[in-house]
Amino acid sequence: MTEERVVGVGAGALGLGAKELATEDMILNIGPQHPSTHGVLRLRLTLDGERIATAEPIIGYMHRGAEKLFEVRDYRQIIVLANRHDWLSAFSNELGVVIAAERMLGMEVPPRAVWARTLLAELNRVLNHLMFLGSYPLELGAITPVFYAFRERETLQAIMEEISGGRMHYMFNRVGGLKEDLPLGWLDRAAQAVAEVRRRLPDIETLIFGNEIFLARTRGVGVVDRETIMQYGVSGPIARASGVDFDLRRDDPYLAYPELPVKVVTRSAGDCNARFEVLLEQAKVSLDLADICIERLRELPQGPINQRLPKILKVPEGDTYAWTENPLGINGYYLVSRGEKTPWRLKLRSASYNNVQVLREILPGNLIADMVAILGSMFFVVGDIDK
C-alpha cells in the first residue's frame, strides 16, 4: 500500500493541500570538481524535493600549507607565497606581510612608496572586481558581459605588467617600499587607463542591470542579514551589501588612506543583487581614488622608493597583527618573530575563508536552481579558503 502525505506542490506552494507521494530527503554532493564551485570546493546539500534543507561547505581539497611554508622562508621569499592564496588580489596580499615586518622593524617607508602602494592596491581592487563582474553573469547565462569586463581588465593589466613584470603575481612589494621606481611616463599611461575604464564601465552596468532575467535571478535571492554576517566574521563587499558599514581603509587606515576620501558603499537588501551592486560601485570608488593617487605622485619630489636593507633581514623579537582591506574582505597576518630571518609563526586570516562559511545559513530554504546564483555572489577564491 502506498503511503501518502499532504505536501505543497512547487516552489512556495506550501499549504495548498495537494496530495503527493511521500519523499525522502536526498543527499547531493556539489563538487569538489564542479564548474559552479569556482574550483575544488565541495557542498554537501540535503534536499527536500527541489528545496535545500541543509548545506555544509566542505573545504580542504586544495590545501596549500601556506602558513607552514611561511615559517621556513625569509621575508623576501614569503612575499612570493603570500600573493598566491587569492590570485586575483596578489598585490593586496603582499601588503599585509610587508606592513607587519615594517611595523616590527620600526621602519618608515618613503612617501613615494606609500602613495605608489596605495595606487597599485586600488588598481588591483578594480582588477579583482572586474573578474567577478564579468564571470558572475556568465554563471547565470549572460555571456556578453564577460567580454566587456575582460576588455577593461586588459587595459589595467597592461600598466600593472609594465611596472612589475607580472600579470597576476606582481611580487613588487619589498620590506621598506617597492622593488623599483615608477617607469618614465608610467603615470600618464596609468591615468589614461583609469579614464578609459571609467568611461566604459557603464557599458557593463547597462548590460547587466538592464537584463530582466539577471534581476529576476538575483533580487530577493540568497538574503543574509546583518546579524548573521557579524556572527560569521564575514567582511568586504558581502558584508557591506547587508548593511555592515565597515571598511579598514576608512576605519583603521593604513598607507595613504588617512589622506583619501574613502567612500564606503553599502546596501541593505543583503541579496545577490545587492552584493553585485556593491562590487560595481566599489570599482568606481577605486578608480576615483586611483586618480587622486596619480595626481599626488605627480606632485611629490623625486626621492627613494624603498629603504636599503641588509643582506640578511632579521625582524626583532615580538609579535604584531597587520590587517588590510583586500578586495574580497579583511586580510590579516599575525606575525610572531624570535629575532631570526624567518618568522616563528605567520598566521593568515583570509577573507574567503570566513565568507564561504556563511553558506550554511544562506542556502537552506532556497531552491537548488538558485544555488549557483547564491554561490557565485559570494565572490570567493578557493585558494584563499584552503590556505
VEXDREN-2710 file (C-alpha; in Angstrom, 1 decimal):
% VEXDREN-2710
k/r/px/py/pz
1/MET/0.0/0.0/0.0
2/THR/1.4/3.4/-1.0
3/GLU/1.7/5.9/1.8
4/GLU/0.5/9.4/1.1
5/ARG/1.1/12.7/2.8
6/VAL/-0.2/16.3/2.2
7/VAL/2.6/18.5/0.9
8/GLY/2.9/21.7/-1.1
9/VAL/3.4/21.4/-4.9
10/GLY/6.1/23.6/-6.5
11/ALA/8.1/26.4/-5.1
12/GLY/6.3/28.4/-2.4
13/ALA/3.1/26.4/-2.7
14/LEU/3.1/25.2/1.0
15/GLY/-0.3/24.9/2.5
16/LEU/-2.2/24.4/-0.8
17/GLY/-3.2/20.9/0.4
18/ALA/-2.4/18.9/-2.7
19/LYS/-1.7/15.2/-2.3
20/GLU/1.7/13.8/-3.5
21/LEU/3.7/10.7/-2.9
22/ALA/5.9/10.8/0.2
23/THR/9.5/11.5/-0.5
24/GLU/12.7/11.1/1.5
25/ASP/15.5/13.7/1.8
26/MET/18.3/13.3/-0.7
27/ILE/22.0/14.0/0.0
28/LEU/23.6/15.7/-3.0
29/ASN/27.3/16.5/-3.3
30/ILE/28.2/19.5/-5.5
31/GLY/31.9/19.3/-6.2
32/PRO/34.7/19.2/-5.3
33/GLN/35.2/19.3/-9.1
34/HIS/32.3/21.3/-10.5
35/PRO/32.1/24.4/-12.7
36/SER/29.7/26.3/-10.3
37/THR/32.0/25.9/-7.3
38/HIS/34.8/28.0/-8.7
39/GLY/37.3/25.3/-8.1
40/VAL/37.7/22.4/-5.6
41/LEU/35.0/23.4/-3.1
42/ARG/32.5/20.8/-2.1
43/LEU/29.0/21.5/-0.9
44/ARG/27.0/18.7/0.9
45/LEU/23.4/19.5/0.4
46/THR/20.3/17.8/1.9
47/LEU/17.4/18.3/-0.4
48/ASP/13.7/18.1/0.3
49/GLY/12.4/17.9/-3.3
50/GLU/14.0/20.8/-5.1
51/ARG/14.5/22.8/-2.0
52/ILE/17.7/22.9/0.1
53/ALA/17.1/21.7/3.7
54/THR/20.7/21.9/5.0
55/ALA/24.0/22.9/3.4
56/GLU/27.6/22.2/4.6
57/PRO/30.6/23.7/2.8
58/ILE/33.5/21.2/3.0
59/ILE/36.9/22.7/2.4
60/GLY/40.5/21.5/2.3
61/TYR/40.7/19.8/-1.1
62/MET/43.2/22.4/-2.3
63/HIS/45.1/22.9/1.0
64/ARG/48.4/24.6/0.2
65/GLY/50.0/24.7/3.6
66/ALA/51.0/28.3/3.1
67/GLU/51.3/29.1/6.8
68/LYS/53.8/26.3/7.4
69/LEU/55.8/27.3/4.3
70/PHE/56.0/30.9/5.7
71/GLU/57.9/29.6/8.6
72/VAL/60.9/28.4/6.5
73/ARG/61.1/31.3/4.1
74/ASP/62.8/34.7/4.8
75/TYR/60.8/37.9/4.4
76/ARG/61.6/38.3/0.7
77/GLN/60.6/34.8/-0.1
78/ILE/57.3/35.0/1.9
79/ILE/56.1/37.7/-0.5
80/VAL/56.2/35.2/-3.4
81/LEU/53.9/32.8/-1.5
82/ALA/51.7/35.4/0.1
83/ASN/50.5/36.9/-3.2
84/ARG/49.2/33.5/-4.4
85/HIS/46.4/32.5/-1.9
86/ASP/44.0/34.9/-3.5
87/TRP/45.4/35.0/-7.0
88/LEU/43.0/37.9/-8.0
89/SER/44.4/40.1/-5.2
90/ALA/48.1/39.5/-5.4
91/PHE/49.3/43.0/-4.7
92/SER/47.0/43.4/-1.7
93/ASN/48.1/40.1/-0.3
94/GLU/51.8/41.2/-0.4
95/LEU/50.9/44.4/1.5
96/GLY/50.0/42.7/4.8
97/VAL/53.3/40.9/5.0
98/VAL/55.5/43.9/4.4
99/ILE/53.4/46.2/6.7
100/ALA/53.8/43.6/9.5
101/ALA/57.5/43.3/9.1
102/GLU/58.0/47.1/8.8
103/ARG/56.0/47.7/11.9
104/MET/58.2/45.2/13.9
105/LEU/61.3/46.9/12.5
106/GLY/60.0/50.4/13.3
107/MET/60.7/51.3/9.7
108/GLU/59.4/54.4/8.0
109/VAL/58.5/53.9/4.3
110/PRO/59.3/56.7/1.9
111/PRO/56.3/58.8/0.9
112/ARG/56.7/58.0/-2.7
113/ALA/56.4/54.3/-1.9
114/VAL/53.4/54.9/0.3
115/TRP/51.4/56.6/-2.5
116/ALA/52.5/54.2/-5.1
117/ARG/51.5/51.3/-3.0
118/THR/48.1/52.8/-2.5
119/LEU/47.6/53.4/-6.2
120/LEU/48.6/49.9/-7.1
121/ALA/46.3/48.4/-4.4
122/GLU/43.3/50.3/-5.8
123/LEU/44.1/49.2/-9.4
124/ASN/44.4/45.6/-8.1
125/ARG/41.0/46.1/-6.4
126/VAL/39.4/47.1/-9.7
127/LEU/41.0/44.1/-11.5
128/ASN/39.6/41.8/-8.9
129/HIS/36.1/43.2/-9.1
130/LEU/36.1/43.2/-12.9
131/MET/36.7/39.5/-12.9
132/PHE/33.6/38.8/-10.8
133/LEU/31.5/41.5/-12.6
134/GLY/32.1/39.5/-15.8
135/SER/32.1/35.9/-14.6
136/TYR/29.0/36.2/-12.3
137/PRO/26.5/37.0/-15.1
138/LEU/28.1/34.2/-17.1
139/GLU/27.1/31.7/-14.5
140/LEU/23.5/32.9/-14.8
141/GLY/23.6/32.5/-18.6
142/ALA/24.6/36.1/-19.7
143/ILE/27.6/35.6/-21.9
144/THR/28.3/39.1/-23.2
145/PRO/29.3/41.0/-20.0
146/VAL/32.5/38.8/-19.5
147/PHE/33.9/40.1/-22.8
148/TYR/33.4/43.7/-21.7
149/ALA/34.9/43.0/-18.3
150/PHE/38.0/41.4/-19.7
151/ARG/38.5/44.3/-22.1
152/GLU/38.7/46.6/-19.1
153/ARG/40.9/44.1/-17.2
154/GLU/43.4/44.0/-20.1
155/THR/43.6/47.8/-20.1
156/LEU/44.6/47.8/-16.4
157/GLN/46.7/44.6/-16.7
158/ALA/48.9/46.3/-19.2
159/ILE/50.0/49.0/-16.8
160/MET/50.4/46.6/-13.9
161/GLU/52.5/44.4/-16.1
162/GLU/54.6/47.3/-17.3
163/ILE/55.5/48.4/-13.7
164/SER/56.0/44.9/-12.1
165/GLY/56.7/42.5/-15.0
166/GLY/53.8/40.2/-13.8
167/ARG/50.3/39.9/-14.9
168/MET/48.9/38.2/-11.8
169/HIS/51.7/37.6/-9.3
170/TYR/53.3/41.0/-9.2
171/MET/56.0/40.4/-6.5
172/PHE/56.5/44.2/-6.5
173/ASN/56.4/44.9/-2.7
174/ARG/59.5/44.8/-0.6
175/VAL/60.0/45.4/3.1
176/GLY/60.7/49.1/3.2
177/GLY/58.9/50.1/0.0
178/LEU/58.7/48.8/-3.6
179/LYS/61.1/46.9/-5.9
180/GLU/61.9/49.9/-8.1
181/ASP/60.7/53.3/-9.1
182/LEU/57.9/54.0/-11.5
183/PRO/58.9/53.9/-15.2
184/LEU/59.2/57.2/-17.1
185/GLY/55.8/58.3/-18.4
186/TRP/54.0/55.5/-16.5
187/LEU/51.8/57.9/-14.5
188/ASP/50.4/59.3/-17.8
189/ARG/49.6/55.9/-19.1
190/ALA/48.0/54.8/-15.8
191/ALA/45.8/58.0/-15.8
192/GLN/44.8/57.2/-19.4
193/ALA/43.9/53.6/-18.5
194/VAL/41.9/54.7/-15.5
195/ALA/40.0/57.2/-17.6
196/GLU/39.2/54.6/-20.3
197/VAL/37.9/52.0/-17.8
198/ARG/35.8/54.7/-16.1
199/ARG/34.3/55.8/-19.4
200/ARG/33.4/52.2/-20.4
201/LEU/32.3/50.8/-17.1
202/PRO/28.6/52.0/-17.7
203/ASP/28.5/49.6/-20.7
204/ILE/28.8/46.6/-18.2
205/GLU/26.3/48.3/-15.9
206/THR/23.7/48.7/-18.7
207/LEU/24.2/45.2/-20.0
208/ILE/23.5/43.6/-16.6
209/PHE/21.1/45.8/-14.8
210/GLY/19.1/46.3/-17.9
211/ASN/18.6/42.5/-18.1
212/GLU/15.3/41.4/-16.6
213/ILE/16.5/37.8/-16.4
214/PHE/19.5/38.7/-14.3
215/LEU/17.4/40.8/-12.0
216/ALA/14.8/38.0/-11.6
217/ARG/17.6/35.6/-10.7
218/THR/19.2/37.8/-8.1
219/ARG/16.6/40.1/-6.4
220/GLY/15.4/38.6/-3.1
221/VAL/17.6/35.5/-3.6
222/GLY/20.3/34.4/-1.1
223/VAL/19.4/37.0/1.5
224/VAL/21.7/37.2/4.6
225/ASP/21.0/39.6/7.4
226/ARG/23.5/41.8/9.2
227/GLU/23.5/39.8/12.4
228/THR/24.5/36.6/10.6
229/ILE/27.2/38.5/8.8
230/MET/28.6/39.6/12.2
231/GLN/28.4/36.2/13.7
232/TYR/30.4/34.6/11.0
233/GLY/33.0/37.3/10.7
234/VAL/32.1/38.0/7.0
235/SER/33.7/41.1/5.6
236/GLY/34.2/43.0/2.4
237/PRO/31.5/43.6/-0.3
238/ILE/29.4/40.7/1.0
239/ALA/29.1/42.3/4.5
240/ARG/28.6/45.8/3.1
241/ALA/25.7/44.5/0.9
242/SER/23.9/43.5/4.2
243/GLY/24.4/46.9/5.8
244/VAL/27.7/46.4/7.6
245/ASP/29.3/49.9/7.3
246/PHE/32.9/48.8/7.8
247/ASP/36.0/49.4/5.7
248/LEU/39.5/49.3/7.1
249/ARG/40.6/52.0/4.6
250/ARG/38.4/54.4/6.5
251/ASP/38.0/52.9/9.9
252/ASP/41.7/51.8/10.6
253/PRO/43.5/53.5/7.7
254/TYR/47.0/52.4/6.5
255/LEU/49.2/53.5/3.6
256/ALA/47.9/56.9/2.3
257/TYR/44.3/56.2/3.1
258/PRO/44.1/58.7/6.0
259/GLU/44.5/61.4/3.4
260/LEU/42.0/60.0/0.9
261/PRO/38.2/60.5/0.8
262/VAL/37.3/56.8/1.0
263/LYS/33.6/56.3/0.2
264/VAL/32.2/53.1/1.8
265/VAL/29.5/51.6/-0.5
266/THR/26.7/49.8/1.4
267/ARG/23.3/48.3/0.7
268/SER/20.6/46.9/3.0
269/ALA/18.9/44.2/0.9
270/GLY/21.6/41.6/1.6
271/ASP/20.7/39.6/-1.5
272/CYS/22.6/38.5/-4.6
273/ASN/21.7/41.7/-6.5
274/ALA/22.9/43.9/-3.6
275/ARG/26.2/42.1/-3.5
276/PHE/26.7/42.7/-7.2
277/GLU/25.8/46.3/-6.9
278/VAL/28.3/46.9/-4.1
279/LEU/31.0/45.3/-6.2
280/LEU/30.3/47.6/-9.2
281/GLU/30.1/50.8/-7.1
282/GLN/33.3/49.9/-5.3
283/ALA/35.1/49.6/-8.6
284/LYS/34.0/53.2/-9.4
285/VAL/35.2/54.4/-6.0
286/SER/38.6/52.7/-6.5
287/LEU/39.0/54.4/-9.9
288/ASP/38.4/57.8/-8.2
289/LEU/41.0/57.0/-5.5
290/ALA/43.5/55.9/-8.2
291/ASP/43.1/59.3/-9.9
292/ILE/43.9/61.1/-6.6
293/CYS/47.0/58.9/-6.0
294/ILE/48.3/59.6/-9.5
295/GLU/48.0/63.4/-9.1
296/ARG/49.7/63.2/-5.7
297/LEU/52.6/61.2/-7.1
298/ARG/53.0/63.8/-9.8
299/GLU/53.4/66.5/-7.1
300/LEU/55.9/64.5/-5.0
301/PRO/59.5/65.4/-5.4
302/GLN/61.9/62.8/-6.7
303/GLY/63.2/60.6/-3.9
304/PRO/63.7/57.0/-2.8
305/ILE/61.1/54.3/-3.4
306/ASN/62.4/52.0/-0.8
307/GLN/64.7/51.6/2.2
308/ARG/68.1/50.0/1.9
309/LEU/68.1/46.6/3.6
310/PRO/70.8/44.4/5.0
311/LYS/71.7/41.3/3.0
312/ILE/70.1/39.2/5.7
313/LEU/67.0/40.8/7.1
314/LYS/66.1/39.8/10.7
315/VAL/62.9/41.0/12.3
316/PRO/63.2/41.8/16.1
317/GLU/61.6/39.5/18.6
318/GLY/57.9/40.2/19.3
319/ASP/54.6/39.9/17.6
320/THR/52.1/42.1/15.7
321/TYR/48.9/41.9/13.7
322/ALA/48.6/43.7/10.3
323/TRP/45.3/43.7/8.5
324/THR/44.3/45.3/5.2
325/GLU/41.1/45.8/3.3
326/ASN/41.6/43.4/0.5
327/PRO/39.2/43.3/-2.5
328/LEU/37.3/40.4/-1.0
329/GLY/37.4/41.5/2.6
330/ILE/39.7/41.6/5.6
331/ASN/43.1/40.0/5.1
332/GLY/45.2/39.7/8.2
333/TYR/48.7/38.4/9.1
334/TYR/49.6/37.6/12.7
335/LEU/53.4/37.7/12.8
336/VAL/55.4/36.2/15.7
337/SER/59.2/36.7/15.5
338/ARG/62.1/35.3/17.6
339/GLY/64.6/37.6/16.0
340/GLU/65.5/35.3/13.2
341/LYS/65.4/35.8/9.4
342/THR/62.3/33.6/9.2
343/PRO/59.1/34.2/11.2
344/TRP/58.4/31.8/14.1
345/ARG/54.7/32.0/13.1
346/LEU/52.8/33.8/10.5
347/LYS/49.1/33.2/10.7
348/LEU/46.9/34.1/7.8
349/ARG/43.3/35.4/8.2
350/SER/41.9/35.3/4.7
351/ALA/38.7/36.9/3.6
352/SER/37.2/34.0/1.6
353/TYR/37.6/31.5/4.5
354/ASN/35.1/33.4/6.6
355/ASN/32.9/34.5/3.8
356/VAL/32.2/31.0/2.4
357/GLN/31.2/29.6/5.9
358/VAL/28.0/31.6/5.9
359/LEU/26.7/29.5/3.0
360/ARG/25.3/27.0/5.6
361/GLU/23.0/29.8/6.7
362/ILE/22.1/31.3/3.3
363/LEU/21.4/28.2/1.2
364/PRO/18.8/26.4/3.3
365/GLY/15.2/27.2/2.2
366/ASN/16.3/28.1/-1.3
367/LEU/15.7/26.1/-4.5
368/ILE/18.6/24.0/-5.9
369/ALA/18.2/26.1/-9.1
370/ASP/19.2/29.3/-7.1
371/MET/22.3/27.7/-5.6
372/VAL/24.5/28.7/-8.5
373/ALA/23.3/32.3/-8.3
374/ILE/24.0/32.4/-4.5
375/LEU/27.3/30.7/-4.7
376/GLY/28.6/33.0/-7.4
377/SER/27.6/36.1/-5.4
378/MET/29.8/35.2/-2.5
379/PHE/32.9/36.2/-4.6
380/PHE/35.4/33.8/-3.1
381/VAL/38.7/32.3/-4.4
382/VAL/39.2/28.7/-3.4
383/GLY/43.0/29.2/-2.8
384/ASP/42.0/31.9/-0.3
385/ILE/39.9/29.4/1.6
386/ASP/42.3/26.5/1.6
387/LYS/45.3/28.4/2.8
END
